[in-house]
Amino acid sequence: MIPAIGPHYGKMLDQARILAQTRYRTAMVLPLGGFTTVVLHDAVAVAGLADTGPLLPLLSSTPAEHHAKIAQAAQTLLALEREFAQAHPNHSDTQPSA
């Protein structure tokens, strides 16, 4: 059995906190739906963040000519996230807020 989380960001954070208290080390992220799912899937893959595997049936990848822009946007967001984490070491999205 693989637990599922998402698809909305706030719910995903809450569910990730719960999942972190279990022995599961992976989860299936439920799709956001339509265009957003494909772009998110491709952004993670073309930016080299993770191997996202194949798309769900009946979905198709974003056009290859957009992959460089998608990868750059994903890398920029990741850099900003890391910068924020360094600037705010006591702030963690993986810990329950007080």
N, C-alpha and C positions, 0 to 999 in steps of 0.2 A: 504494500500500500504506500502511495506517495501522497502526502498532504498537498492541498492546493491553497494558494493565497491570492488576494487581490479581488478585483482588478484595480480598484481605486486606491490612490496613494495612501490616504489616511488609514483605510482598512488594511492595506498591505503592511504598514508599519505596526499596527496593533497585532496583526496576525504573526508578523515576524518576531515580535517580542514573545508571544505565546510559543511559537515554534522553537525559539531559542531555549526554552525551558524543557524541551523534549529531547529524545535521542535522535530525532530526524536531523539530517544534515543537508537535506535537499527538499525543495518544494516545487510543485508545478505552479507557475505564475499564469493565472487565468488571463485570457486576452481582453484587451480594452475594447476591441471591436473595430472592424473596418480599417480605414486608412491608418489610424493611430497604431494599431497592432503591428502592421507591416513595417511602418517606419521605425518603431521601437525595436522590433526584431532585427531589421537591417542595420540600425544604428549600432547596436551592441556587436553585431557580427563584423561589419565593415570597419569599425573602429578598433577591432582586435581585442575587445574587452572579454569576450567569451564566445565559445562555439555554440551558437543558438540552435543548431540542427535545422531540420527542414521546416518549412512553413506548414501551417495547418491546411488540410484539403480545402480547395476552392479559393485560397488566397494566392496572390502572386507577388513576387518581390517588387520593390520600387525599381524604376528603370535604372540601368547601370550608369547612365550619365549623371545621375544624382548621388551616387554612392560617395564620391569624394566630398561633396558638401555635407552629406549626412555624417560621414566619419569625422570631418572637422568639427561639426557642431557637437557631436558626442564627446570628442576629445576635449573641447573647450569646456563643456559642462563638467567633465570629470576633473579637469584642472581646477576649476572654480570650487568644486566640492572639496578637493584636497586642500586648497588654500584656506577655505573656510574652516576645515577640520583642524588645521595647524593654528589658525588664529583663535579658535575657540576649543581648546583641548578638553574642557569639562562639559562641553555640549555634545551629546551623543543621541542619534536617532535610534540607537539599539537599546537604550535603557529607558525604563519608565520615567516620565517626568514627575517631579515632586509635587 
